[in-house]
Amino acid sequence: MTSSSDLRAQIQEHGGERLTFAVARGGEEISVEVVPEQATQAGETSWVIGVYPLTHYEFPIDVTIQLDNVGGPSAGLMFALGIIDQLTPGELTGGEDFAGTGTIDSDGAVGPIGGIRQKLYGARDAGAEFFFAPESNCGEVVGHVPDGLQVIRTATLEEALEALEVIANDGDVEALPSCSTADAY
């Protein structure tokens, strides 16, 4: 397994079966057996093993992010784009105003957030022309896009970067992926 999401998937796949883990501790590998239990959180039942896996990264550079009044993971995509913009030459957006939202995981997958309709209007009111919306939020976007804002659907960091390249190079922005009526159902 290479991520905590892989671990969670394996636990769910095996249900309540006894699991054996190889754990590196103090420079040596030990074997640990665990029997998952069912737990309900936020109305959803799943198998758990009583640990909360974390991923730790060691970066070759110092990254510090400090924004007032930003809570939760919904700024993940925008933080990732901001970091990439700082580490690469030129302006990632070609000087265009854009906004967006979405969680992001270690594989670059963009996930859903809450309050997207309010974020659309806030972005438009702040002068954004383009807005990156998680693909999984499209059902909440359709029919609620304020005039003057183009919503770009994205499921991955790579898709967002590709769209920014089109925007920065004055490409065909109308051809960028958007949330459609079909996404509302």
ABEGO torsion letter per residue (X at the ends): XABAAAAAAAAAAAEABBBBBBBBBGGBBBBBBBBBBBBBBGGBBBBBAGBBBBBBBBBABBBBBBBBGBBEAAAAAAAAAAAAAAABBEBAAGGBBBBEBEBBBAAGBBBBBBGAAAAAAAAAAAGBABBBBBAAAAAAABGABBBGBBBBBBABAAAAAAAAAAAAAGBBAAABBBBBAAAAX
